[in-house]
Amino acid sequence: MSFTTIYETAMKPEWLDDNRILRNAYVPLIFSLATDAFMDRIGIDAAYRARTACTLYTLESHLHFLRQVAATDVVKVDAHILDFDKKRIHLALELRVANSADVVAASEWVLLHVHQGDKPAAASLAAEVERAIVEFRAADTAEPWQGPRSRTITVENA
Amino acid sequence: MSFTTIYETAMKPEWLDDNRILRNAYVPLIFSLATDAFMDRIGIDAAYRARTACTLYTLESHLHFLRQVAATDVVKVDAHILDFDKKRIHLALELRVANSADVVAASEWVLLHVHQGDKPAAASLAAEVERAIVEFRAADTAEPWQGPRSRTITVENA
């Protein structure tokens, strides 16, 4: 398995639509909460953010919605670092129902390390964060990432 | 102007982060609420959904986050139908601060018309919905859509 589980949550009532399934619009929110967990994991935690005035901004997201999630499901988010440079991280995140191999939503994210202030500006990642990123990637046994486009849509006749 | 304004809203307190700016994760939610308004506009309203058991599912979304939005801003969503066929609509949505030409977030969406039931399946759009889509497009004076990739990121040194 080439992904690392970084976040798990039960459904919240406000995420459900009239049919008691997860409303699509809340999938990016779950990924955002997972990204917070990912930031903690690579050392961009609250202490780092307070000390450096730096954080990650999302520049771009690309999502594929593949399956429905029921009100009673627990979901988890798995992460895989596709690429990174001095200032940016290209991250793949997949949403699954816990204990299922089926991907509910597949996504890619471009995150930029930004120094916040009156005029936010891109800034280089701290050396210890770069090291944590390298370690996070090393923990992957790394099947190559196929990307969301290779997934089969489960709605029939699409 | 080739886009039609379909939705407008004031910021909600729960959408703001610690810096009193719109949290990125809520941008897709605003686009989702705008999509509800778009559905009403082309006749896929509550009565249609009740009568036909059909609605639109989101298959795919692609977003570019370009600017920050302050707590006090009113935002609007402009829509442009890029393409459609019997079952799908390819929609561009742009988020702007009301009374500003600057795009805050640019996005594309692939929406599928689905008959809901025990086993949801793609279904053809009703003839009156197709007509409403054609009318919606005709109302555009239609500069060609440049796509979010052509936008300049406002964070410096990205």
Chai-1 contact restraints between the chains, C-beta under 6 A:
chainA,res_idxA,chainB,res_idxB,connection_type,confidence,min_distance_angstrom,max_distance_angstrom,comment,restraint_id
A,N24,B,T58,contact,1.0,0.0,6.0,A-B,restraint_1
A,A25,B,P28,contact,1.0,0.0,6.0,A-B,restraint_2
A,A25,B,L29,contact,1.0,0.0,6.0,A-B,restraint_3
A,A25,B,S32,contact,1.0,0.0,6.0,A-B,restraint_4
A,P28,B,A25,contact,1.0,0.0,6.0,A-B,restraint_5
A,P28,B,P28,contact,1.0,0.0,6.0,A-B,restraint_6
A,L29,B,A25,contact,1.0,0.0,6.0,A-B,restraint_7
A,S32,B,A25,contact,1.0,0.0,6.0,A-B,restraint_8
A,T58,B,N24,contact,1.0,0.0,6.0,A-B,restraint_9
A,T58,B,F65,contact,1.0,0.0,6.0,A-B,restraint_10
A,E60,B,H64,contact,1.0,0.0,6.0,A-B,restraint_11
A,S61,B,L63,contact,1.0,0.0,6.0,A-B,restraint_12
A,H62,B,H62,contact,1.0,0.0,6.0,A-B,restraint_13
A,L63,B,S61,contact,1.0,0.0,6.0,A-B,restraint_14
A,H64,B,E60,contact,1.0,0.0,6.0,A-B,restraint_15
A,F65,B,T58,contact,1.0,0.0,6.0,A-B,restraint_16
A,L112,B,A158,contact,1.0,0.0,6.0,A-B,restraint_17
A,V114,B,V155,contact,1.0,0.0,6.0,A-B,restraint_18
A,P120,B,V155,contact,1.0,0.0,6.0,A-B,restraint_19
A,A121,B,E156,contact,1.0,0.0,6.0,A-B,restraint_20
A,A121,B,N157,contact,1.0,0.0,6.0,A-B,restraint_21
A,A122,B,V155,contact,1.0,0.0,6.0,A-B,restraint_22
A,A122,B,N157,contact,1.0,0.0,6.0,A-B,restraint_23
A,A122,B,A158,contact,1.0,0.0,6.0,A-B,restraint_24
A,V155,B,V114,contact,1.0,0.0,6.0,A-B,restraint_25
A,V155,B,P120,contact,1.0,0.0,6.0,A-B,restraint_26
A,V155,B,A122,contact,1.0,0.0,6.0,A-B,restraint_27
A,E156,B,A121,contact,1.0,0.0,6.0,A-B,restraint_28
A,N157,B,A121,contact,1.0,0.0,6.0,A-B,restraint_29
A,N157,B,A122,contact,1.0,0.0,6.0,A-B,restraint_30
A,A158,B,L112,contact,1.0,0.0,6.0,A-B,restraint_31
A,A158,B,A122,contact,1.0,0.0,6.0,A-B,restraint_32
